[in-house]
Amino acid sequence: MLVAIAVGGFLGSWGRYQLGLVWPTPAGRLPWVTLTINTSGSFVLGLVLTLILTRRLRSRYLRPFLCVGVLGAWTTMSTLSLEEDLLLRGDRLATAGGYLVLTVVLGLVAAWCGMALAAHLDTRRRRRWASP
């Protein structure tokens, strides 16, 4: 179990680090890379968890690997906190407030969209198997 989480964590953090290298955030600006990472992580978590739980996948390593490891390391609450602090210290109150609100709202919407897509995919799968 720990190996699955560690391997997933390596992959998620490596991907996040690589994206941060190619899309750096200028000082005092809205950190689009972290917003994108956290929003995409919310979407994938909603999708993956819904599929895993509704299809009752039996692999005991799949959820820890993907949800705890990969997505836990891909998304980054600590970077969000640090960037909020830097924006506030730089007197960028509107940017800091907007960033925080966008992160929460987009994260919730993205998770809902992931869950809705999973439900749609599951419905299509059931219809395909029920057809003669």
Backbone as CSV, one residue per row, in Angstrom:
resi,resn,N_x,N_y,N_z,CA_x,CA_y,CA_z,C_x,C_y,C_z
1,MET,0.831,-1.186,0.000,0.000,0.000,0.000,0.882,1.258,0.000
2,LEU,1.878,1.281,0.871,2.767,2.444,0.936,3.557,2.638,-0.355
3,VAL,3.933,1.536,-0.992,4.662,1.638,-2.259,3.752,2.234,-3.338
4,ALA,2.497,1.818,-3.377,1.544,2.366,-4.353,1.370,3.868,-4.143
5,ILE,1.226,4.289,-2.899,1.078,5.717,-2.588,2.358,6.474,-2.938
6,ALA,3.504,5.902,-2.604,4.780,6.575,-2.880,5.027,6.734,-4.380
7,VAL,4.766,5.684,-5.144,4.951,5.764,-6.598,3.981,6.785,-7.184
8,GLY,2.731,6.742,-6.758,1.755,7.730,-7.217,2.156,9.138,-6.816
9,GLY,2.644,9.291,-5.600,3.093,10.601,-5.131,4.259,11.135,-5.944
10,PHE,5.179,10.249,-6.292,6.299,10.663,-7.135,5.788,11.165,-8.476
11,LEU,4.889,10.406,-9.102,4.373,10.792,-10.419,3.601,12.111,-10.365
12,GLY,2.755,12.262,-9.362,1.972,13.496,-9.245,2.835,14.713,-8.977
13,SER,3.780,14.598,-8.063,4.635,15.748,-7.748,5.590,16.064,-8.889
14,TRP,6.074,15.046,-9.592,6.948,15.272,-10.737,6.196,16.022,-11.829
15,GLY,4.967,15.613,-12.087,4.155,16.302,-13.089,3.882,17.747,-12.709
16,ARG,3.558,17.975,-11.447,3.308,19.340,-10.970,4.563,20.191,-11.097
17,TYR,5.695,19.641,-10.729,6.964,20.360,-10.815,7.291,20.718,-12.265
18,GLN,7.094,19.766,-13.176,7.383,20.008,-14.588,6.483,21.109,-15.158
19,LEU,5.216,21.088,-14.809,4.308,22.121,-15.282,4.707,23.488,-14.729
20,GLY,5.136,23.526,-13.473,5.603,24.774,-12.884,6.846,25.328,-13.574
21,LEU,7.681,24.449,-14.096,8.882,24.904,-14.819,8.528,25.554,-16.156
22,VAL,7.563,24.982,-16.856,7.225,25.519,-18.174,6.218,26.669,-18.107
23,TRP,5.585,26.862,-16.942,4.573,27.907,-16.795,4.805,28.651,-15.475
24,PRO,5.909,29.398,-15.357,6.206,30.091,-14.106,5.236,31.255,-13.847
25,THR,5.060,31.584,-12.579,4.174,32.677,-12.181,5.008,33.908,-11.845
26,PRO,4.813,35.008,-12.567,5.523,36.248,-12.215,5.057,36.753,-10.845
27,ALA,5.942,37.388,-10.108,5.622,37.907,-8.773,4.435,38.860,-8.832
28,GLY,3.518,38.694,-7.891,2.366,39.565,-7.783,1.230,39.258,-8.739
29,ARG,1.375,38.245,-9.558,0.332,37.872,-10.521,-0.462,36.676,-10.014
30,LEU,-1.627,36.489,-10.602,-2.440,35.332,-10.238,-1.715,34.061,-10.667
31,PRO,-1.528,33.119,-9.750,-0.801,31.874,-10.062,-1.665,30.900,-10.863
32,TRP,-1.739,31.117,-12.163,-2.583,30.294,-13.020,-2.186,28.830,-13.000
33,VAL,-0.891,28.560,-12.874,-0.458,27.160,-12.903,-1.030,26.391,-11.709
34,THR,-0.972,26.968,-10.522,-1.502,26.278,-9.340,-3.019,26.183,-9.414
35,LEU,-3.661,27.222,-9.899,-5.113,27.183,-10.069,-5.509,26.072,-11.040
36,THR,-4.782,25.952,-12.127,-5.043,24.910,-13.121,-4.795,23.520,-12.547
37,ILE,-3.708,23.374,-11.813,-3.374,22.086,-11.201,-4.449,21.670,-10.208
38,ASN,-4.833,22.575,-9.323,-5.821,22.221,-8.304,-7.200,21.968,-8.913
39,THR,-7.565,22.736,-9.935,-8.859,22.537,-10.592,-8.884,21.212,-11.352
40,SER,-7.824,20.932,-12.092,-7.783,19.660,-12.826,-7.750,18.475,-11.859
41,GLY,-7.055,18.624,-10.746,-7.027,17.564,-9.739,-8.404,17.311,-9.146
42,SER,-9.168,18.376,-8.923,-10.532,18.224,-8.411,-11.412,17.482,-9.412
43,PHE,-11.269,17.829,-10.688,-12.043,17.156,-11.729,-11.704,15.666,-11.785
44,VAL,-10.427,15.363,-11.846,-10.005,13.958,-11.971,-10.383,13.177,-10.713
45,LEU,-10.258,13.801,-9.539,-10.640,13.113,-8.306,-12.134,12.793,-8.302
46,GLY,-12.972,13.747,-8.712,-14.411,13.483,-8.810,-14.713,12.355,-9.780
47,LEU,-14.043,12.365,-10.925,-14.236,11.340,-11.950,-13.775,9.972,-11.457
48,VAL,-12.541,9.908,-11.005,-11.935,8.630,-10.616,-12.639,8.015,-9.405
49,LEU,-12.866,8.808,-8.375,-13.516,8.256,-7.181,-14.923,7.764,-7.487
50,THR,-15.651,8.504,-8.294,-17.002,8.064,-8.646,-16.952,6.758,-9.422
51,LEU,-16.035,6.663,-10.385,-15.921,5.415,-11.149,-15.501,4.249,-10.256
52,ILE,-14.536,4.486,-9.392,-14.056,3.413,-8.508,-15.170,2.951,-7.571
53,LEU,-15.882,3.897,-6.980,-16.900,3.536,-5.994,-18.166,2.969,-6.625
54,THR,-18.585,3.500,-7.781,-19.812,2.983,-8.391,-19.590,1.653,-9.091
55,ARG,-18.408,1.436,-9.580,-18.129,0.160,-10.257,-17.544,-0.870,-9.299
56,ARG,-17.315,-0.443,-8.072,-16.801,-1.327,-7.027,-15.569,-2.103,-7.505
57,LEU,-14.614,-1.351,-8.010,-13.376,-1.979,-8.474,-12.649,-2.603,-7.288
58,ARG,-12.200,-3.800,-7.451,-11.680,-4.590,-6.347,-10.196,-4.398,-6.050
59,SER,-9.478,-3.682,-6.878,-8.052,-3.500,-6.630,-7.850,-2.689,-5.357
60,ARG,-7.145,-3.249,-4.398,-6.947,-2.521,-3.150,-5.888,-1.438,-3.287
61,TYR,-5.177,-1.409,-4.409,-4.111,-0.421,-4.600,-4.506,0.734,-5.506
62,LEU,-5.577,0.586,-6.271,-5.950,1.605,-7.251,-6.296,2.941,-6.596
63,ARG,-7.177,2.936,-5.610,-7.582,4.187,-4.959,-6.415,4.840,-4.231
64,PRO,-5.629,4.122,-3.436,-4.476,4.785,-2.794,-3.461,5.324,-3.802
65,PHE,-3.214,4.552,-4.879,-2.255,4.994,-5.888,-2.729,6.282,-6.565
66,LEU,-3.965,6.267,-7.094,-4.465,7.420,-7.850,-4.888,8.587,-6.968
67,CYS,-5.713,8.306,-5.976,-6.325,9.392,-5.208,-5.404,9.973,-4.143
68,VAL,-4.730,9.122,-3.411,-3.825,9.606,-2.365,-2.463,9.973,-2.951
69,GLY,-1.929,9.084,-3.784,-0.595,9.295,-4.332,-0.554,10.324,-5.440
70,VAL,-1.056,9.959,-6.616,-0.949,10.836,-7.793,-1.668,12.166,-7.551
71,LEU,-2.956,12.118,-7.244,-3.720,13.361,-7.117,-3.409,14.122,-5.843
72,GLY,-3.045,13.411,-4.783,-2.641,14.090,-3.556,-1.365,14.905,-3.745
73,ALA,-0.470,14.396,-4.580,0.770,15.119,-4.853,0.601,16.121,-5.993
74,TRP,-0.292,15.833,-6.930,-0.543,16.755,-8.051,-1.152,18.057,-7.533
75,THR,-2.211,17.934,-6.717,-2.831,19.132,-6.140,-1.951,19.626,-5.002
76,THR,-2.076,20.900,-4.690,-1.107,21.450,-3.754,-1.696,22.565,-2.897
77,MET,-2.177,22.178,-1.749,-2.723,23.144,-0.803,-1.610,24.009,-0.204
78,SER,-0.448,23.430,-0.015,0.650,24.204,0.574,1.111,25.317,-0.364
79,THR,1.145,25.053,-1.660,1.527,26.093,-2.617,0.452,27.164,-2.681
80,LEU,-0.814,26.768,-2.628,-1.907,27.733,-2.577,-1.723,28.663,-1.377
81,SER,-1.441,28.105,-0.214,-1.247,28.906,1.000,-0.058,29.849,0.867
82,LEU,1.042,29.342,0.349,2.238,30.164,0.172,1.962,31.309,-0.808
83,GLU,1.319,31.002,-1.926,1.040,32.037,-2.919,0.059,33.077,-2.386
84,GLU,-0.919,32.641,-1.601,-1.832,33.584,-0.946,-1.054,34.519,-0.025
85,ASP,-0.163,33.956,0.759,0.641,34.755,1.683,1.503,35.772,0.933
86,LEU,2.139,35.334,-0.140,2.985,36.243,-0.922,2.162,37.363,-1.557
87,LEU,0.977,37.042,-2.057,0.123,38.071,-2.636,-0.322,39.078,-1.573
88,LEU,-0.695,38.595,-0.403,-1.116,39.485,0.677,0.033,40.361,1.164
89,ARG,1.218,39.779,1.301,2.390,40.568,1.722,2.773,41.610,0.684
90,GLY,2.468,41.322,-0.576,2.767,42.269,-1.650,1.632,43.256,-1.896
91,ASP,0.688,43.346,-0.952,-0.462,44.246,-1.052,-1.287,44.015,-2.314
92,ARG,-1.391,42.777,-2.734,-2.213,42.399,-3.892,-3.505,41.760,-3.369
93,LEU,-4.263,42.534,-2.584,-5.441,42.016,-1.896,-6.507,41.500,-2.868
94,ALA,-6.771,42.238,-3.922,-7.793,41.807,-4.888,-7.364,40.516,-5.588
95,THR,-6.100,40.435,-5.956,-5.604,39.223,-6.616,-5.669,38.042,-5.657
96,ALA,-5.271,38.262,-4.398,-5.303,37.186,-3.401,-6.736,36.713,-3.160
97,GLY,-7.659,37.644,-3.013,-9.056,37.278,-2.792,-9.653,36.551,-3.983
98,GLY,-9.378,37.071,-5.172,-9.875,36.429,-6.384,-9.320,35.027,-6.553
99,TYR,-8.041,34.881,-6.255,-7.380,33.579,-6.369,-8.018,32.567,-5.423
100,LEU,-8.269,32.977,-4.199,-8.864,32.071,-3.216,-10.291,31.681,-3.621
101,VAL,-11.082,32.658,-4.023,-12.458,32.370,-4.428,-12.478,31.493,-5.681
102,LEU,-11.661,31.840,-6.673,-11.590,31.029,-7.894,-11.191,29.594,-7.592
103,THR,-10.218,29.415,-6.710,-9.751,28.070,-6.371,-10.881,27.231,-5.786
104,VAL,-11.601,27.791,-4.835,-12.681,27.038,-4.185,-13.833,26.784,-5.156
105,VAL,-14.291,27.822,-5.844,-15.445,27.683,-6.738,-15.116,26.752,-7.907
106,LEU,-13.989,26.988,-8.576,-13.623,26.134,-9.707,-13.357,24.699,-9.261
107,GLY,-12.787,24.522,-8.075,-12.550,23.172,-7.559,-13.851,22.417,-7.344
108,LEU,-14.840,23.090,-6.762,-16.137,22.447,-6.536,-16.841,22.143,-7.856
109,VAL,-16.824,23.092,-8.781,-17.455,22.881,-10.085,-16.750,21.750,-10.836
110,ALA,-15.427,21.744,-10.797,-14.664,20.707,-11.501,-14.947,19.327,-10.913
111,ALA,-15.001,19.224,-9.583,-15.308,17.931,-8.957,-16.707,17.466,-9.357
112,TRP,-17.662,18.377,-9.358,-19.024,18.032,-9.769,-19.041,17.559,-11.217
113,CYS,-18.310,18.264,-12.099,-18.252,17.870,-13.516,-17.631,16.478,-13.670
114,GLY,-16.592,16.194,-12.905,-15.980,14.870,-12.946,-16.945,13.790,-12.498
115,MET,-17.686,14.071,-11.435,-18.677,13.113,-10.949,-19.805,12.919,-11.961
116,ALA,-20.239,14.016,-12.585,-21.303,13.928,-13.594,-20.837,13.139,-14.810
117,LEU,-19.607,13.357,-15.237,-19.073,12.593,-16.367,-18.992,11.112,-16.029
118,ALA,-18.560,10.794,-14.835,-18.487,9.393,-14.422,-19.869,8.753,-14.418
119,ALA,-20.861,9.481,-13.917,-22.235,8.952,-13.913,-22.732,8.745,-15.334
120,HIS,-22.401,9.685,-16.228,-22.797,9.557,-17.632,-22.137,8.338,-18.280
121,LEU,-20.857,8.172,-18.032,-20.138,7.015,-18.584,-20.703,5.712,-18.047
122,ASP,-21.049,5.695,-16.768,-21.598,4.486,-16.159,-22.970,4.169,-16.739
123,THR,-23.789,5.192,-16.992,-25.112,4.985,-17.585,-24.978,4.429,-18.993
124,ARG,-24.057,4.962,-19.780,-23.837,4.459,-21.145,-23.375,3.008,-21.119
125,ARG,-22.522,2.681,-20.167,-22.018,1.302,-20.069,-23.164,0.357,-19.736
126,ARG,-24.024,0.740,-18.797,-25.143,-0.122,-18.411,-26.126,-0.301,-19.563
127,ARG,-26.379,0.769,-20.331,-27.284,0.666,-21.471,-26.716,-0.263,-22.534
128,ARG,-25.417,-0.200,-22.750,-24.776,-1.036,-23.765,-24.923,-2.507,-23.387
129,TRP,-24.758,-2.839,-22.112,-24.854,-4.233,-21.678,-26.286,-4.715,-21.616
130,ALA,-27.238,-3.800,-21.444,-28.647,-4.197,-21.339,-29.285,-4.383,-22.715
131,SER,-28.702,-3.809,-23.760,-29.259,-3.927,-25.114,-29.069,-5.334,-25.660
132,PRO,-30.081,-5.860,-26.378,-29.948,-7.218,-26.953,-29.035,-7.241,-28.147
